[in-house]
Amino acid sequence: MTKLNIGSNSIGQAGAIALAEALKVSKTLTTLHVQCNGIGTAGASALAEALKVNKTLTTLDFLSNSIGAAGAIALAEALKVNKTLTELYVGGNSISEAGKTALRSAARPGSPTVCV
């Protein structure tokens, strides 16, 4: 499987944490859509940790998951390490200016397009 769309399935933080564990060992998944799942900060942080070791994901859609600033900052830290992600969608997540700044500062040549 290369694409997984589980948007609007109410997976919540627990589902995101379980998904993060699978993402750490995935060798084929390139696109993940988890929009509108109430992932929250803990779920975003778990997925960010997975991004640090995942080497296949190129697109991640996090739209409308209430990740807040802490989740955005966790994702920004992952972007500094991850070399394969090319698109990250995080709009509709109540990200403060501090979270947006962290995402922007993680940008580097060849870093993913981040849509806030």
KOLDREN-984054 format. One record per residue: residue in one letter; x, y, z of N, C-alpha, C, O in turn; chain. Coordinates in steps of 0.1 Angstrom, whole numbers, plus 2048, in hexadecimal, padded with zeros to 3 digits. Layout:
N
+------+-----+-----+-----+-----+-----+-----+-----+-----+-----+-----+-----+-----+-------+
: rest :  nu :  nv :  nw : cau : cav : caw :  cu :  cv :  cw :  ou :  ov :  ow : kette :
+------+-----+-----+-----+-----+-----+-----+-----+-----+-----+-----+-----+-----+-------+
:    A :   X :   Y :   Z :   X :   Y :   Z :   X :   Y :   Z :   X :   Y :   Z :     A :
...
+------+-----+-----+-----+-----+-----+-----+-----+-----+-----+-----+-----+-----+-------+
END
This chain:
116
+------+-----+-----+-----+-----+-----+-----+-----+-----+-----+-----+-----+-----+-------+
: rest :  nu :  nv :  nw : cau : cav : caw :  cu :  cv :  cw :  ou :  ov :  ow : kette :
+------+-----+-----+-----+-----+-----+-----+-----+-----+-----+-----+-----+-----+-------+
:    M : 808 : 7F4 : 800 : 800 : 800 : 800 : 809 : 80C : 800 : 812 : 80D : 808 :     A :
:    T : 806 : 816 : 7F7 : 80E : 822 : 7F6 : 806 : 82E : 7FB : 80C : 838 : 7FF :     A :
:    K : 7F9 : 82D : 7FB : 7F0 : 839 : 7FF : 7E6 : 834 : 809 : 7E0 : 829 : 808 :     A :
:    L : 7E4 : 83C : 814 : 7DA : 839 : 81E : 7D2 : 846 : 821 : 7D8 : 850 : 825 :     A :
:    N : 7C5 : 845 : 820 : 7BD : 851 : 823 : 7B3 : 84C : 82E : 7AA : 845 : 82B :     A :
:    I : 7B6 : 851 : 83A : 7AD : 84E : 845 : 7A7 : 85A : 84B : 7A4 : 85B : 857 :     A :
:    G : 7A5 : 864 : 842 : 79F : 871 : 847 : 791 : 86F : 84C : 789 : 867 : 847 :     A :
:    S : 78D : 877 : 856 : 780 : 878 : 85C : 77C : 86A : 861 : 770 : 866 : 85F :     A :
:    N : 784 : 863 : 868 : 781 : 856 : 86E : 782 : 856 : 87D : 781 : 84B : 883 :     A :
:    S : 783 : 862 : 883 : 784 : 863 : 892 : 78E : 85A : 898 : 78B : 853 : 8A2 :     A :
:    I : 79A : 859 : 893 : 7A4 : 850 : 899 : 7AA : 856 : 8A6 : 7AF : 84E : 8AE :     A :
:    G : 7A9 : 863 : 8A7 : 7AD : 869 : 8B4 : 7BC : 868 : 8B6 : 7C4 : 863 : 8AE :     A :
:    Q : 7C0 : 86B : 8C2 : 7CE : 86B : 8C6 : 7D3 : 85C : 8C6 : 7DE : 859 : 8C2 :     A :
:    A : 7CB : 853 : 8CC : 7CF : 845 : 8CD : 7D2 : 83F : 8BF : 7DB : 838 : 8BD :     A :
:    G : 7C9 : 842 : 8B6 : 7CA : 83D : 8A8 : 7D7 : 842 : 8A2 : 7DE : 83B : 89A :     A :
:    A : 7D9 : 84F : 8A4 : 7E5 : 856 : 89E : 7F2 : 850 : 8A4 : 7FC : 84E : 89D :     A :
:    I : 7F2 : 84D : 8B1 : 7FE : 847 : 8B7 : 800 : 839 : 8B1 : 80C : 835 : 8AE :     A :
:    A : 7F6 : 831 : 8AF : 7F7 : 824 : 8A9 : 7FC : 825 : 89B : 804 : 81D : 896 :     A :
:    L : 7F6 : 82E : 893 : 7FA : 831 : 886 : 809 : 835 : 885 : 810 : 831 : 87C :     A :
:    A : 80E : 83D : 88E : 81C : 841 : 88F : 825 : 835 : 890 : 830 : 835 : 88A :     A :
:    E : 821 : 82B : 898 : 82A : 81F : 89A : 82B : 818 : 88D : 836 : 813 : 889 :     A :
:    A : 820 : 817 : 885 : 820 : 810 : 878 : 829 : 818 : 86E : 830 : 813 : 866 :     A :
:    L : 827 : 825 : 86F : 82F : 82E : 866 : 83E : 82D : 868 : 846 : 82F : 85E :     A :
:    K : 842 : 82A : 874 : 850 : 829 : 877 : 857 : 81D : 86F : 863 : 81E : 86C :     A :
:    V : 84F : 813 : 86C : 854 : 807 : 865 : 850 : 806 : 857 : 854 : 7FC : 850 :     A :
:    S : 847 : 80F : 852 : 842 : 80E : 845 : 84D : 810 : 83A : 855 : 819 : 83C :     A :
:    K : 84C : 807 : 830 : 856 : 808 : 826 : 850 : 80C : 818 : 857 : 80D : 80E :     A :
:    T : 842 : 80E : 818 : 83C : 810 : 80C : 832 : 81D : 80C : 830 : 822 : 801 :     A :
:    L : 82D : 821 : 817 : 823 : 82B : 817 : 82A : 839 : 813 : 834 : 83D : 819 :     A :
:    T : 824 : 83F : 809 : 829 : 84C : 805 : 81F : 858 : 808 : 824 : 863 : 809 :     A :
:    T : 812 : 855 : 809 : 808 : 85F : 80B : 7FF : 85B : 817 : 7FA : 850 : 817 :     A :
:    L : 7FE : 864 : 820 : 7F5 : 862 : 82C : 7EC : 86D : 82E : 7F0 : 879 : 830 :     A :
:    H : 7DF : 86B : 82E : 7D5 : 875 : 830 : 7CE : 872 : 83E : 7C7 : 867 : 83F :     A :
:    V : 7D0 : 87A : 848 : 7CA : 878 : 855 : 7C1 : 884 : 859 : 7BF : 886 : 865 :     A :
:    Q : 7BD : 88C : 84F : 7B5 : 898 : 852 : 7A9 : 895 : 85A : 7A2 : 88B : 859 :     A :
:    C : 7A5 : 89F : 863 : 798 : 89F : 86A : 797 : 892 : 873 : 78D : 88B : 872 :     A :
:    N : 7A1 : 88F : 87B : 7A0 : 883 : 884 : 7A2 : 886 : 892 : 7A3 : 87D : 89A :     A :
:    G : 7A3 : 893 : 896 : 7A5 : 896 : 8A4 : 7B1 : 890 : 8AA : 7B1 : 88B : 8B6 :     A :
:    I : 7BC : 891 : 8A3 : 7C9 : 88B : 8A7 : 7CF : 892 : 8B3 : 7D5 : 88C : 8BB :     A :
:    G : 7CD : 89F : 8B4 : 7D3 : 8A7 : 8BF : 7E2 : 8A7 : 8BF : 7E9 : 8A2 : 8B7 :     A :
:    T : 7E7 : 8AD : 8CA : 7F5 : 8AF : 8CC : 7FC : 8A2 : 8CD : 807 : 8A0 : 8C7 :     A :
:    A : 7F7 : 899 : 8D6 : 7FE : 88C : 8D8 : 7FF : 884 : 8CB : 80A : 87E : 8C9 :     A :
:    G : 7F4 : 884 : 8C4 : 7F5 : 87C : 8B7 : 7FE : 882 : 8AD : 806 : 87B : 8A6 :     A :
:    A : 7FE : 890 : 8AC : 808 : 897 : 8A3 : 816 : 894 : 8A7 : 81F : 892 : 89F :     A :
:    S : 819 : 894 : 8B4 : 826 : 892 : 8B9 : 82B : 884 : 8B6 : 836 : 882 : 8B2 :     A :
:    A : 822 : 87A : 8B7 : 825 : 86C : 8B4 : 828 : 86B : 8A5 : 832 : 864 : 8A1 :     A :
:    L : 820 : 871 : 89D : 822 : 870 : 88F : 82F : 878 : 88B : 836 : 873 : 882 :     A :
:    A : 832 : 882 : 892 : 83F : 88A : 88F : 84B : 881 : 892 : 854 : 881 : 88B :     A :
:    E : 84A : 87A : 89D : 855 : 870 : 8A1 : 857 : 866 : 896 : 862 : 862 : 892 :     A :
:    A : 84C : 861 : 890 : 84C : 857 : 886 : 853 : 85D : 879 : 85A : 856 : 872 :     A :
:    L : 850 : 86A : 876 : 855 : 870 : 86B : 865 : 871 : 86B : 86B : 872 : 861 :     A :
:    K : 86A : 871 : 877 : 878 : 872 : 879 : 880 : 866 : 874 : 88B : 866 : 870 :     A :
:    V : 879 : 85A : 874 : 87F : 84E : 86F : 879 : 848 : 862 : 87F : 840 : 85C :     A :
:    N : 86D : 84D : 85E : 867 : 848 : 852 : 86F : 84E : 846 : 873 : 859 : 845 :     A :
:    K : 871 : 845 : 83C : 878 : 849 : 830 : 870 : 848 : 823 : 876 : 848 : 818 :     A :
:    T : 863 : 846 : 824 : 85B : 844 : 818 : 850 : 84F : 816 : 84C : 852 : 80B :     A :
:    L : 84B : 854 : 821 : 83F : 85D : 820 : 843 : 86A : 819 : 84D : 871 : 81D :     A :
:    T : 83C : 86E : 80F : 83E : 87B : 808 : 833 : 885 : 80A : 836 : 891 : 80A :     A :
:    T : 827 : 881 : 80D : 81C : 88A : 810 : 815 : 886 : 81C : 811 : 87B : 81F :     A :
:    L : 812 : 890 : 825 : 80B : 88F : 831 : 801 : 899 : 833 : 804 : 8A5 : 833 :     A :
:    D : 7F4 : 896 : 833 : 7E9 : 89F : 835 : 7E4 : 89E : 843 : 7DE : 894 : 847 :     A :
:    F : 7E6 : 8A9 : 84B : 7E3 : 8AA : 859 : 7D8 : 8B4 : 85B : 7D5 : 8B8 : 866 :     A :
:    L : 7D1 : 8B8 : 851 : 7C7 : 8C3 : 852 : 7BD : 8C0 : 85D : 7B8 : 8B5 : 85F :     A :
:    S : 7B9 : 8CB : 864 : 7AF : 8CB : 86E : 7AF : 8BF : 879 : 7A7 : 8B7 : 879 :     A :
:    N : 7BA : 8BF : 880 : 7BC : 8B5 : 88B : 7BF : 8BA : 899 : 7C3 : 8B3 : 8A2 :     A :
:    S : 7BD : 8C7 : 89A : 7C0 : 8CE : 8A8 : 7CD : 8CB : 8AD : 7CF : 8C7 : 8B9 :     A :
:    I : 7D8 : 8CC : 8A5 : 7E5 : 8C9 : 8AA : 7EB : 8D4 : 8B2 : 7F5 : 8D2 : 8B9 :     A :
:    G : 7E6 : 8E0 : 8B0 : 7EB : 8EC : 8B7 : 7FA : 8EF : 8B5 : 800 : 8E9 : 8AC :     A :
:    A : 7FF : 8F8 : 8BD : 80D : 8FC : 8BB : 817 : 8F1 : 8BF : 821 : 8EF : 8B7 :     A :
:    A : 814 : 8E9 : 8C9 : 81E : 8DE : 8CD : 81F : 8D4 : 8C2 : 82A : 8CF : 8C0 :     A :
:    G : 814 : 8D0 : 8BC : 814 : 8C6 : 8B1 : 81B : 8CC : 8A5 : 823 : 8C4 : 89F :     A :
:    A : 81A : 8D9 : 8A2 : 821 : 8DF : 897 : 830 : 8DF : 89A : 838 : 8DD : 891 :     A :
:    I : 833 : 8E2 : 8A6 : 842 : 8E3 : 8AA : 848 : 8D5 : 8A9 : 853 : 8D3 : 8A4 :     A :
:    A : 840 : 8CA : 8AD : 845 : 8BD : 8AC : 847 : 8B9 : 89D : 851 : 8B3 : 899 :     A :
:    L : 83E : 8BD : 894 : 83F : 8BA : 886 : 84B : 8C2 : 880 : 852 : 8BD : 878 :     A :
:    A : 84D : 8CE : 885 : 859 : 8D6 : 880 : 866 : 8CF : 883 : 86F : 8CF : 87B :     A :
:    E : 867 : 8CA : 88F : 873 : 8C3 : 893 : 875 : 8B6 : 88A : 880 : 8B3 : 886 :     A :
:    A : 86A : 8B0 : 887 : 86B : 8A4 : 87E : 86F : 8A8 : 870 : 877 : 8A1 : 869 :     A :
:    L : 86B : 8B4 : 86B : 86F : 8B8 : 85E : 87E : 8BB : 85D : 883 : 8BA : 852 :     A :
:    K : 884 : 8BE : 868 : 892 : 8C0 : 868 : 89A : 8B4 : 865 : 8A6 : 8B4 : 860 :     A :
:    V : 894 : 8A8 : 868 : 89A : 89B : 866 : 896 : 894 : 85A : 89E : 88E : 853 :     A :
:    N : 889 : 894 : 857 : 883 : 88C : 84C : 888 : 892 : 83F : 888 : 89E : 83D :     A :
:    K : 88C : 889 : 836 : 891 : 88D : 829 : 888 : 88A : 81D : 88B : 88D : 812 :     A :
:    T : 87D : 883 : 820 : 874 : 87E : 815 : 867 : 885 : 814 : 861 : 886 : 809 :     A :
:    L : 862 : 88B : 81F : 855 : 892 : 81E : 856 : 89E : 815 : 85F : 8A7 : 816 :     A :
:    T : 84D : 89F : 80B : 84D : 8AB : 802 : 841 : 8B4 : 804 : 841 : 8BF : 7FF :     A :
:    E : 836 : 8AF : 80A : 82A : 8B7 : 80C : 824 : 8B4 : 81A : 823 : 8A8 : 81E :     A :
:    L : 821 : 8BF : 821 : 81B : 8BE : 82F : 810 : 8C8 : 830 : 812 : 8D4 : 82E :     A :
:    Y : 804 : 8C3 : 832 : 7F8 : 8CC : 833 : 7F4 : 8CC : 842 : 7F0 : 8C2 : 848 :     A :
:    V : 7F4 : 8D8 : 848 : 7F1 : 8D9 : 856 : 7E7 : 8E4 : 859 : 7E5 : 8E9 : 864 :     A :
:    G : 7E0 : 8E9 : 84F : 7D6 : 8F3 : 851 : 7CA : 8EF : 85A : 7C8 : 8E3 : 85B :     A :
:    G : 7C3 : 8F8 : 860 : 7B8 : 8F5 : 868 : 7BB : 8EF : 875 : 7B3 : 8E7 : 87A :     A :
:    N : 7C7 : 8F1 : 87A : 7CB : 8EB : 887 : 7CD : 8F4 : 892 : 7D4 : 8F0 : 89C :     A :
:    S : 7C8 : 900 : 892 : 7CA : 90A : 89D : 7D9 : 90B : 8A1 : 7DC : 90B : 8AD :     A :
:    I : 7E1 : 90D : 897 : 7F0 : 90E : 899 : 7F3 : 91D : 89C : 7F0 : 925 : 894 :     A :
:    S : 7F9 : 91F : 8A8 : 7FC : 92C : 8AC : 808 : 932 : 8A3 : 80E : 92A : 89B :     A :
:    E : 80B : 93E : 8A5 : 816 : 944 : 89D : 823 : 93D : 8A0 : 82C : 93B : 897 :     A :
:    A : 825 : 939 : 8AD : 831 : 932 : 8B1 : 832 : 924 : 8A9 : 83D : 921 : 8A4 :     A :
:    G : 827 : 91D : 8A7 : 827 : 911 : 8A0 : 82A : 913 : 891 : 832 : 90C : 88B :     A :
:    K : 824 : 91E : 88C : 827 : 921 : 87D : 835 : 925 : 87B : 83B : 921 : 871 :     A :
:    T : 83B : 92D : 885 : 849 : 931 : 884 : 852 : 924 : 884 : 85B : 924 : 87C :     A :
:    A : 84F : 91B : 88D : 857 : 90F : 88D : 856 : 907 : 880 : 861 : 902 : 87B :     A :
:    L : 84B : 906 : 87A : 849 : 8FF : 86D : 851 : 907 : 862 : 858 : 900 : 85A :     A :
:    R : 850 : 914 : 862 : 857 : 91C : 858 : 866 : 91A : 85A : 86E : 91A : 850 :     A :
:    S : 86B : 91A : 867 : 879 : 91A : 869 : 87F : 90C : 866 : 88B : 90B : 864 :     A :
:    A : 877 : 902 : 865 : 87B : 8F4 : 862 : 87E : 8F3 : 853 : 884 : 8EA : 84E :     A :
:    A : 879 : 8FD : 84B : 87A : 8FD : 83D : 889 : 8FE : 839 : 891 : 906 : 83F :     A :
:    R : 88D : 8F6 : 82F : 89B : 8F6 : 82A : 89A : 8F3 : 81B : 88F : 8EF : 817 :     A :
:    P : 8A4 : 8F5 : 814 : 8A4 : 8F1 : 806 : 8A1 : 8E2 : 805 : 8A7 : 8DA : 80B :     A :
:    G : 897 : 8DF : 7FD : 892 : 8D1 : 7FB : 888 : 8CD : 806 : 884 : 8C1 : 805 :     A :
:    S : 885 : 8D5 : 80F : 87B : 8D2 : 81A : 86D : 8D2 : 814 : 86B : 8D7 : 809 :     A :
:    P : 864 : 8CC : 81B : 856 : 8CA : 815 : 84F : 8D8 : 814 : 852 : 8E1 : 81B :     A :
:    T : 845 : 8D8 : 80C : 83C : 8E3 : 80B : 833 : 8E2 : 817 : 82C : 8D7 : 819 :     A :
:    V : 832 : 8EC : 81F : 82A : 8EB : 82B : 81E : 8F5 : 829 : 820 : 901 : 827 :     A :
:    C : 812 : 8F0 : 829 : 806 : 8F8 : 827 : 7FF : 8F9 : 834 : 7F9 : 8F0 : 839 :     A :
:    V : 800 : 906 : 83A : 7FA : 908 : 847 : 7EC : 90F : 845 : 7E6 : 912 : 84F :     A :
+------+-----+-----+-----+-----+-----+-----+-----+-----+-----+-----+-----+-----+-------+
END
